Structures are given as structure tokens and as C-alpha cells.
Amino acid sequence: MIRGYERAIESKSIELFRAVFPGLSPAEENRLRESFRQADSQDVEVVINDLRIEGPTAIVRLSRRDTIVSGGRRQLLSSQQTQRL
């Protein structure tokens, strides 16, 4: 699932993103489309820091590092996220 998350962002695919996050709201989808539109390319590296299973839900703490190219400029972004899958 995490590799699918990376592929969805790198390929700018709403369909792949929805496969990982089927509950994507229309507002979230619009923000995602706008983000994809603004970037010429985006590489994503995800490292899983912690994984817990609570019943039918997996809770994943991860570090994410994005390399975004837009308008010929390269930007590096790092973030920590918690995802419920």
C-alpha cells in the first residue's frame, strides 16, 4: 500500500491514489488534482517509522520526503504523517 501511495503521487494518478485511499472526499480530490497540476514532476520517498494494527485498521507513522520540480525549480519537502489504512 505504501509503494502504491508513492506511485500514485509520482504518476499524478487520482485513480491509484483512490485505490490506496478509497474514502477520498471530493474536496481532497480537488486539492490533489491542483497539487498534481502545479508540479512538473514529484518524487516521493516514504519510510515507515511505526506500524500498529488495531482491529481491521493499520495505523502507519511514516516519514515522507518529496522532491518537487515546478517551473524548472526543485524543492525538497520533508514531513511526518500518520495514515489509517
Backbone as CSV, one residue per row, in Angstrom:
resi,resn,N_x,N_y,N_z,CA_x,CA_y,CA_z,C_x,C_y,C_z
1,MET,0.816,-1.192,0.000,0.000,0.000,0.000,0.866,1.264,0.000
2,ILE,1.939,1.233,0.770,2.794,2.421,0.833,3.442,2.675,-0.523
3,ARG,3.905,1.624,-1.185,4.502,1.803,-2.518,3.444,2.293,-3.512
4,GLY,2.208,1.854,-3.351,1.116,2.354,-4.193,0.877,3.835,-3.962
5,TYR,1.022,4.272,-2.720,0.900,5.684,-2.355,1.978,6.497,-3.070
6,GLU,3.221,5.999,-3.025,4.317,6.680,-3.726,4.042,6.747,-5.228
7,ARG,3.654,5.601,-5.818,3.395,5.549,-7.272,2.265,6.487,-7.674
8,ALA,1.221,6.552,-6.859,0.080,7.421,-7.171,0.513,8.880,-7.262
9,ILE,1.343,9.307,-6.327,1.804,10.699,-6.325,2.775,10.944,-7.466
10,GLU,3.740,10.044,-7.629,4.750,10.237,-8.672,4.157,10.212,-10.076
11,SER,3.110,9.406,-10.279,2.485,9.322,-11.605,1.314,10.289,-11.760
12,LYS,1.025,11.036,-10.682,-0.085,12.005,-10.684,-1.405,11.327,-11.032
13,SER,-1.645,10.170,-10.431,-2.829,9.370,-10.741,-3.854,9.403,-9.611
14,ILE,-4.959,10.066,-9.872,-6.056,10.093,-8.898,-6.586,8.673,-8.689
15,GLU,-6.663,7.875,-9.753,-7.187,6.512,-9.666,-6.328,5.653,-8.736
16,LEU,-5.002,5.736,-8.880,-4.120,4.982,-7.981,-4.230,5.493,-6.555
17,PHE,-4.330,6.810,-6.392,-4.462,7.387,-5.054,-5.752,6.901,-4.400
18,ARG,-6.827,6.848,-5.176,-8.111,6.385,-4.655,-8.057,4.895,-4.287
19,ALA,-7.236,4.113,-4.994,-7.081,2.698,-4.651,-6.461,2.540,-3.259
20,VAL,-5.566,3.462,-2.900,-4.934,3.427,-1.575,-5.853,4.046,-0.527
21,PHE,-6.525,5.135,-0.904,-7.431,5.853,-0.001,-8.821,5.929,-0.625
22,PRO,-9.596,4.844,-0.545,-10.902,4.820,-1.209,-11.898,5.843,-0.656
23,GLY,-11.662,6.360,0.531,-12.570,7.336,1.125,-12.232,8.780,0.780
24,LEU,-11.435,8.990,-0.257,-11.026,10.337,-0.669,-12.261,11.196,-0.951
25,SER,-12.369,12.319,-0.269,-13.532,13.202,-0.450,-13.366,14.030,-1.725
26,PRO,-14.463,14.580,-2.243,-14.352,15.456,-3.416,-13.416,16.644,-3.173
27,ALA,-13.450,17.229,-1.987,-12.567,18.362,-1.679,-11.108,17.920,-1.668
28,GLU,-10.823,16.745,-1.075,-9.454,16.225,-1.060,-8.985,15.913,-2.483
29,GLU,-9.881,15.360,-3.283,-9.531,15.061,-4.671,-9.204,16.338,-5.442
30,ASN,-9.981,17.389,-5.233,-9.714,18.663,-5.909,-8.359,19.234,-5.503
31,ARG,-8.016,19.167,-4.212,-6.711,19.647,-3.744,-5.584,18.822,-4.360
32,LEU,-5.801,17.515,-4.443,-4.805,16.629,-5.020,-4.603,16.929,-6.508
33,ARG,-5.694,17.106,-7.237,-5.604,17.445,-8.665,-4.823,18.755,-8.866
34,GLU,-5.108,19.748,-8.031,-4.420,21.038,-8.135,-2.923,20.869,-7.838
35,SER,-2.608,20.077,-6.840,-1.211,19.806,-6.500,-0.500,19.112,-7.671
36,PHE,-1.153,18.124,-8.271,-0.579,17.424,-9.424,-0.389,18.388,-10.595
37,ARG,-1.335,19.271,-10.788,-1.278,20.208,-11.911,-0.094,21.169,-11.775
38,GLN,0.189,21.583,-10.553,1.245,22.574,-10.317,2.654,22.007,-10.437
39,ALA,2.817,20.709,-10.229,4.157,20.104,-10.246,4.465,19.524,-11.623
40,ASP,5.671,19.831,-12.122,6.123,19.184,-13.362,6.442,17.720,-13.078
41,SER,7.080,17.472,-11.945,7.361,16.102,-11.506,7.473,16.094,-9.985
42,GLN,7.271,14.907,-9.421,7.363,14.766,-7.973,7.847,13.362,-7.657
43,ASP,8.961,13.279,-6.953,9.478,12.000,-6.471,9.194,11.935,-4.981
44,VAL,8.766,10.760,-4.535,8.396,10.580,-3.137,9.169,9.410,-2.553
45,GLU,9.737,9.632,-1.375,10.394,8.565,-0.626,9.684,8.449,0.711
46,VAL,9.183,7.253,1.009,8.459,7.029,2.254,9.207,5.992,3.081
47,VAL,9.376,6.298,4.371,9.988,5.367,5.317,8.967,5.129,6.429
48,ILE,8.669,3.868,6.678,7.726,3.525,7.753,8.471,3.557,9.078
49,ASN,7.981,4.390,10.002,8.588,4.521,11.322,7.928,3.621,12.355
50,ASP,6.629,3.375,12.189,5.888,2.570,13.148,4.640,2.036,12.471
51,LEU,4.262,0.809,12.801,3.061,0.185,12.252,2.337,-0.534,13.379
52,ARG,1.078,-0.177,13.577,0.252,-0.827,14.590,-1.032,-1.313,13.945
53,ILE,-1.504,-2.449,14.374,-2.773,-2.989,13.901,-3.772,-2.852,15.039
54,GLU,-4.892,-2.207,14.754,-5.975,-2.055,15.730,-7.240,-2.574,15.071
55,GLY,-7.572,-3.837,15.340,-8.739,-4.448,14.693,-8.505,-4.516,13.196
56,PRO,-9.457,-3.998,12.412,-9.316,-4.053,10.953,-8.475,-2.906,10.370
57,THR,-7.920,-2.054,11.236,-7.218,-0.857,10.777,-5.724,-0.942,11.068
58,ALA,-4.932,-0.564,10.077,-3.484,-0.423,10.275,-3.194,1.068,10.440
59,ILE,-2.431,1.402,11.466,-2.028,2.783,11.704,-0.527,2.862,11.436
60,VAL,-0.176,3.686,10.461,1.206,3.769,9.993,1.741,5.169,10.260
61,ARG,2.830,5.248,11.024,3.571,6.504,11.165,4.696,6.459,10.168
62,LEU,4.805,7.498,9.353,5.816,7.479,8.313,6.489,8.824,8.157
63,SER,7.687,8.777,7.610,8.421,9.977,7.201,8.336,10.024,5.689
64,ARG,8.080,11.207,5.180,7.949,11.377,3.735,8.876,12.488,3.278
65,ARG,9.607,12.214,2.201,10.493,13.222,1.613,10.112,13.364,0.142
66,ASP,9.723,14.556,-0.238,9.303,14.836,-1.609,10.334,15.713,-2.299
67,THR,10.619,15.397,-3.550,11.409,16.254,-4.412,10.469,16.690,-5.527
68,ILE,10.140,17.974,-5.538,9.157,18.513,-6.477,9.866,19.447,-7.446
69,VAL,9.591,19.268,-8.728,10.099,20.175,-9.751,8.890,20.886,-10.348
70,SER,8.946,22.213,-10.307,7.856,23.035,-10.839,8.463,24.283,-11.455
71,GLY,8.154,24.504,-12.723,8.702,25.675,-13.407,10.216,25.689,-13.447
72,GLY,10.825,24.512,-13.501,12.281,24.425,-13.550,12.961,24.548,-12.200
73,ARG,12.193,24.764,-11.149,12.763,24.888,-9.800,12.537,23.609,-9.023
74,ARG,13.554,23.217,-8.277,13.498,21.998,-7.475,13.293,22.357,-6.014
75,GLN,12.358,21.675,-5.381,12.048,21.948,-3.979,12.034,20.626,-3.220
76,LEU,12.641,20.617,-2.037,12.641,19.442,-1.176,11.727,19.703,0.011
77,LEU,10.837,18.756,0.296,9.936,18.870,1.424,10.009,17.597,2.263
78,SER,10.042,17.731,3.564,10.027,16.595,4.462,8.852,16.729,5.411
79,SER,8.201,15.603,5.701,7.066,15.651,6.623,6.940,14.330,7.356
80,GLN,6.242,14.384,8.467,5.875,13.212,9.247,4.361,13.077,9.111
81,GLN,3.880,11.856,8.894,2.450,11.635,8.728,2.015,10.399,9.499
82,THR,0.742,10.377,9.831,0.116,9.167,10.359,-1.050,8.857,9.438
83,GLN,-1.058,7.651,8.910,-2.108,7.221,7.977,-2.864,6.050,8.595
84,ARG,-4.165,6.043,8.402,-5.007,4.913,8.810,-5.400,4.173,7.538
85,LEU,-5.058,2.910,7.486,-5.348,2.091,6.313,-6.223,0.913,6.688
